[in-house]
Amino acid sequence: IKGGGETDEAGKLGTATLATSLLKEGTTTRNSLQIADQEAFLGVDIFAGSGWDATTVQLHTPTAQLDSALALFADIALHPAFPANELERLRQTRLTSLLQVKDRAPEIANRAYAAIVYGGAAYGRPLTGDEASAKAIQQADVRRFYDTYFRPNNATLLVVGDVKPDDVERRVRATFGAWERRDIPPASYGQPPAAKGTTIYLVDKPGAAQSSFRIGGVG
């Protein structure tokens, strides 16, 4: 899906990654446990994740289970429910993770590096946001991201495996054929700061057991 963290609103950074994490936490017909049970029963693996400019939903399945796997895959991709209780659970998990980041030198360096190099442009913002944004994101926000960007005219389907193109297309049309097209807002990444002379930035963390270095600039 063309769309990721660059679509996050100010004050609600992390919406895209949170919305994508919720895809497997419940659909209109299955809860998270039922999804996990069916994955295990079929011997398939479904992954969902967002980067800055793209979101991926991926299915890995034996060809013998292709029809059942595609049905589950399509349900997750097309009919997420974004249950409120799962949103709260993932919110607390994220808040814990953000707290842990403050003790990890590589993570501190990554965040500082991106913010310095890209400034206010999309790539300078952390994909998972911060504590304030994690608390601010509501069910309507994750639903808005999904409804806006999860559209067939904004998606690319890649198929790799022991399958025939015509056969796969027939199966995919049966599961994704009713997916509704809609206009997509243009992407906006912002502009990074202009390049300047070499500068050294130091992020001091008293008592740190190691140091992390990042060297680079906008190419």
C-alpha positions as CSV (number, residue, x, y, z in Angstrom):
1,I,0.0,0.0,0.0
2,K,1.4,3.4,-0.9
3,G,1.2,5.2,2.4
4,G,2.9,4.9,5.8
5,G,4.3,7.1,8.5
6,E,4.5,10.2,6.2
7,T,0.7,10.4,6.4
8,D,0.7,10.8,10.2
9,E,-0.8,14.0,11.5
10,A,1.2,16.3,13.8
11,G,0.6,15.3,17.4
12,K,-0.5,11.8,16.3
13,L,2.8,10.3,15.0
14,G,2.7,6.5,14.9
15,T,-0.9,6.3,13.6
16,A,0.1,4.3,10.5
17,T,2.2,1.8,12.4
18,L,-0.5,1.4,15.1
19,A,-3.3,0.9,12.5
20,T,-1.2,-1.7,10.6
21,S,-0.5,-3.6,13.9
22,L,-4.2,-3.7,14.5
23,L,-5.0,-5.5,11.2
24,K,-4.4,-8.9,12.7
25,E,-6.1,-8.1,16.0
26,G,-9.7,-8.6,14.8
27,T,-11.9,-8.3,11.7
28,T,-15.7,-8.0,11.4
29,T,-16.0,-11.8,11.6
30,R,-12.9,-13.0,13.6
31,N,-11.2,-11.9,16.8
32,S,-7.4,-12.0,17.3
33,L,-7.4,-15.5,18.8
34,Q,-9.4,-16.9,15.9
35,I,-7.1,-15.3,13.4
36,A,-4.1,-16.8,15.3
37,D,-5.7,-20.2,15.5
38,Q,-6.5,-20.3,11.8
39,E,-3.0,-19.3,10.9
40,A,-1.7,-22.1,13.0
41,F,-4.2,-24.6,11.6
42,L,-3.4,-23.7,8.0
43,G,0.3,-23.5,8.6
44,V,0.5,-20.0,7.2
45,D,2.1,-16.7,8.3
46,I,0.6,-13.3,7.8
47,F,2.6,-10.2,8.5
48,A,1.5,-6.5,8.5
49,G,3.8,-3.5,8.9
50,S,4.3,0.1,7.9
51,G,7.4,2.1,7.0
52,W,7.6,5.8,6.2
53,D,6.2,5.6,2.7
54,A,4.6,2.2,2.3
55,T,2.6,-0.4,4.2
56,T,2.9,-4.1,3.6
57,V,0.5,-7.0,4.3
58,Q,2.2,-10.3,3.5
59,L,1.0,-13.9,3.2
60,H,3.3,-16.9,3.3
61,T,1.4,-20.2,2.6
62,P,1.7,-23.7,1.2
63,T,0.0,-23.8,-2.2
64,A,-2.2,-26.6,-0.9
65,Q,-3.8,-24.1,1.5
66,L,-4.0,-21.3,-1.0
67,D,-7.8,-20.8,-1.1
68,S,-8.3,-20.9,2.7
69,A,-5.2,-18.7,3.2
70,L,-6.3,-16.1,0.7
71,A,-9.7,-16.0,2.4
72,L,-8.1,-15.2,5.7
73,F,-5.6,-12.8,4.1
74,A,-8.4,-10.9,2.4
75,D,-10.5,-10.7,5.6
76,I,-7.5,-9.2,7.5
77,A,-6.7,-6.7,4.7
78,L,-10.3,-5.7,3.8
79,H,-12.4,-6.0,6.9
80,P,-10.4,-4.9,10.0
81,A,-12.5,-4.0,13.0
82,F,-9.8,-2.1,15.0
83,P,-11.3,-3.3,18.3
84,A,-11.0,-0.7,21.1
85,N,-9.7,-3.2,23.7
86,E,-6.9,-4.3,21.3
87,L,-6.0,-0.7,20.5
88,E,-5.6,0.0,24.3
89,R,-3.4,-3.1,24.7
90,L,-1.2,-2.1,21.8
91,R,-1.1,1.4,23.1
92,Q,0.3,0.2,26.5
93,T,2.8,-2.0,24.7
94,R,4.0,0.9,22.7
95,L,4.3,3.2,25.7
96,T,6.4,0.5,27.4
97,S,8.6,0.2,24.3
98,L,9.0,4.0,24.1
99,L,10.2,4.0,27.7
100,Q,12.7,1.3,26.9
101,V,14.1,3.2,23.9
102,K,15.4,5.9,26.4
103,D,17.8,3.3,27.7
104,R,19.1,2.0,24.4
105,A,22.0,4.0,22.9
106,P,21.5,2.8,19.3
107,E,17.8,3.8,19.4
108,I,18.6,7.2,20.9
109,A,21.2,7.7,18.1
110,N,18.8,6.6,15.4
111,R,16.1,9.1,16.5
112,A,18.5,12.0,16.9
113,Y,20.2,11.3,13.6
114,A,16.9,11.3,11.7
115,A,15.6,14.4,13.4
116,I,18.9,16.3,12.7
117,V,19.3,15.2,9.1
118,Y,15.7,15.5,7.9
119,G,14.4,18.1,10.3
120,G,10.6,18.5,10.0
121,A,10.4,16.4,6.9
122,A,8.6,13.1,7.1
123,Y,11.8,11.0,7.4
124,G,12.9,13.0,10.5
125,R,9.9,11.8,12.5
126,P,9.9,8.5,14.5
127,L,7.6,5.9,13.0
128,T,6.3,5.0,16.5
129,G,5.9,8.6,17.6
130,D,6.4,9.5,21.3
131,E,4.5,9.1,24.6
132,A,2.2,12.1,23.9
133,S,1.2,10.9,20.4
134,A,0.7,7.3,21.6
135,K,-1.8,8.6,24.1
136,A,-3.5,10.9,21.6
137,I,-4.3,8.3,18.9
138,Q,-7.9,7.2,18.9
139,Q,-9.9,4.5,17.1
140,A,-11.1,7.1,14.6
141,D,-7.5,8.0,13.7
142,V,-6.5,4.4,12.8
143,R,-9.7,3.9,10.9
144,R,-9.2,7.1,9.0
145,F,-5.7,6.0,7.9
146,Y,-7.0,2.7,6.7
147,D,-10.1,4.0,4.9
148,T,-8.0,6.6,3.1
149,Y,-5.1,4.6,1.9
150,F,-6.2,0.9,1.8
151,R,-7.6,1.1,-1.7
152,P,-7.0,-1.1,-4.8
153,N,-5.9,1.9,-6.9
154,N,-3.2,2.6,-4.2
155,A,-2.0,-1.0,-3.9
156,T,0.3,-3.4,-5.7
157,L,-0.1,-7.2,-5.4
158,L,3.1,-9.2,-5.7
159,V,2.9,-13.0,-6.0
160,V,5.9,-15.3,-5.8
161,G,5.8,-19.1,-5.8
162,D,4.8,-22.4,-7.5
163,V,1.7,-20.9,-9.1
164,K,0.3,-20.0,-12.5
165,P,-0.5,-16.3,-13.2
166,D,-4.0,-16.9,-14.6
167,D,-4.9,-19.2,-11.8
168,V,-3.7,-16.7,-9.1
169,E,-5.5,-13.8,-10.8
170,R,-8.7,-15.8,-10.8
171,R,-8.4,-16.6,-7.1
172,V,-7.4,-13.0,-6.2
173,R,-10.3,-11.5,-8.2
174,A,-12.7,-13.8,-6.2
175,T,-11.4,-12.5,-2.9
176,F,-10.4,-8.9,-3.6
177,G,-12.7,-8.1,-6.6
178,A,-15.2,-6.0,-4.6
179,W,-12.5,-3.8,-3.1
180,E,-13.7,-0.2,-3.6
181,R,-11.6,2.4,-5.4
182,R,-11.3,5.9,-4.0
183,D,-9.3,9.1,-4.6
184,I,-6.0,9.1,-2.7
185,P,-4.5,12.3,-1.2
186,P,-1.1,13.2,-2.7
187,A,1.9,12.2,-0.5
188,S,3.7,15.0,1.3
189,Y,7.2,14.4,2.6
190,G,8.3,18.0,3.3
191,Q,11.8,19.3,2.6
192,P,14.9,18.5,4.7
193,P,17.1,21.4,5.9
194,A,19.7,22.6,3.4
195,A,23.1,20.9,3.6
196,K,25.7,22.8,5.7
197,G,29.2,22.3,7.0
198,T,30.2,19.2,8.9
199,T,28.8,19.3,12.4
200,I,29.2,17.0,15.4
201,Y,26.2,16.5,17.6
202,L,26.6,14.8,21.0
203,V,23.7,13.3,22.8
204,D,24.9,12.8,26.4
205,K,23.5,9.9,28.3
206,P,25.2,9.7,31.7
207,G,26.3,6.2,32.7
208,A,25.7,4.8,29.2
209,A,27.6,1.4,28.7
210,Q,28.4,2.2,25.0
211,S,28.5,4.9,22.4
212,S,26.7,4.8,19.0
213,F,27.9,6.8,16.0
214,R,25.8,7.9,12.9
215,I,27.5,9.6,10.0
216,G,25.7,10.9,6.9
217,G,23.5,13.5,5.3
218,V,20.8,13.9,2.7
219,G,21.9,12.3,-0.6
